[in-house]
Amino acid sequence: MVSLWDMLSLLLVASTVGGALGGALRAGGGFARLGLGLLVGLGLGVLLAVGFRRLGSDSPLRLRWLYVAAAVWVILPGPLLGHWMAHGLMRLVLASP
């Protein structure tokens, strides 16, 4: 059985990966850019999910607020942060097509 917290953790990772792939596509697409965008999104998403899990392990009151914070993070800040990081990294590291 999968709990709501597990589903929110998966959504945290998936939304960040989606934003990072969008940033990679906006930077020019291509196999190398998409691969790098996937790695950036996975790394950032897993770090966020682990951080949220560690914060929620202390008290039930804190866990309630973390449910709300994780739900809001999935909607806008997560994908936006992934997009900005991947797009900036593509422009910095890889030459424009």
C-alpha positions as CSV (number, residue, x, y, z in Angstrom):
1,M,0.0,0.0,0.0
2,V,1.3,3.4,-1.0
3,S,0.8,6.3,1.4
4,L,-0.1,9.8,0.5
5,W,3.4,10.9,1.6
6,D,5.0,8.5,-0.8
7,M,2.8,9.8,-3.6
8,L,3.8,13.4,-2.8
9,S,7.5,12.4,-2.7
10,L,7.1,10.8,-6.2
11,L,5.3,13.9,-7.5
12,L,8.1,16.1,-6.1
13,V,10.6,14.2,-8.1
14,A,8.4,14.0,-11.3
15,S,7.5,17.6,-11.3
16,T,11.1,18.7,-10.9
17,V,12.2,16.3,-13.7
18,G,9.5,17.7,-15.9
19,G,10.6,21.3,-15.4
20,A,14.2,20.4,-16.0
21,L,13.4,18.6,-19.2
22,G,11.4,21.6,-20.3
23,G,14.4,23.8,-19.6
24,A,16.6,21.5,-21.6
25,L,14.2,21.5,-24.6
26,R,14.0,25.3,-24.4
27,A,17.8,25.5,-24.5
28,G,17.9,23.7,-27.8
29,G,16.9,20.0,-27.3
30,G,19.1,17.3,-28.5
31,F,20.2,14.0,-26.8
32,A,23.0,15.5,-24.7
33,R,20.8,18.4,-23.4
34,L,17.9,16.1,-22.6
35,G,20.2,13.6,-20.8
36,L,21.8,16.4,-18.8
37,G,18.4,17.9,-18.0
38,L,17.2,14.5,-16.8
39,L,20.2,14.2,-14.5
40,V,19.7,17.7,-13.1
41,G,16.0,17.1,-12.5
42,L,16.5,13.7,-10.9
43,G,19.2,15.0,-8.6
44,L,17.3,18.1,-7.5
45,G,14.0,16.1,-7.1
46,V,15.6,13.4,-5.0
47,L,17.3,16.0,-2.8
48,L,14.0,17.8,-2.3
49,A,12.1,14.5,-1.5
50,V,14.8,13.4,1.0
51,G,14.7,16.9,2.6
52,F,11.0,16.9,2.9
53,R,11.0,13.3,4.4
54,R,13.6,14.3,7.0
55,L,11.7,17.4,8.0
56,G,8.5,15.4,8.4
57,S,9.9,12.7,10.7
58,D,9.8,14.8,13.9
59,S,6.2,15.8,14.9
60,P,2.7,15.3,13.5
61,L,2.0,19.1,13.5
62,R,5.1,19.7,11.3
63,L,4.0,16.9,9.1
64,R,0.6,18.5,8.4
65,W,2.3,21.7,7.2
66,L,4.8,19.7,5.1
67,Y,1.8,18.0,3.3
68,V,0.7,21.5,2.3
69,A,4.2,22.7,1.4
70,A,4.8,19.6,-0.7
71,A,1.5,20.0,-2.5
72,V,2.3,23.7,-3.3
73,W,5.9,22.8,-4.3
74,V,4.7,20.3,-6.9
75,I,2.5,22.9,-8.6
76,L,4.9,25.8,-9.2
77,P,8.3,26.1,-7.4
78,G,9.6,22.6,-8.1
79,P,9.1,22.7,-11.9
80,L,10.2,26.3,-12.1
81,L,13.4,25.7,-10.1
82,G,14.2,22.6,-12.3
83,H,13.5,24.6,-15.5
84,W,15.8,27.5,-14.4
85,M,18.6,25.3,-13.2
86,A,18.6,23.1,-16.4
87,H,18.2,26.0,-18.8
88,G,21.0,27.9,-17.0
89,L,23.3,24.9,-17.0
90,M,22.7,24.2,-20.7
91,R,23.5,27.8,-21.6
92,L,26.6,27.8,-19.4
93,V,28.1,24.4,-20.3
94,L,26.9,23.5,-23.8
95,A,27.3,25.6,-26.8
96,S,24.2,26.9,-28.6
97,P,23.1,24.9,-31.7
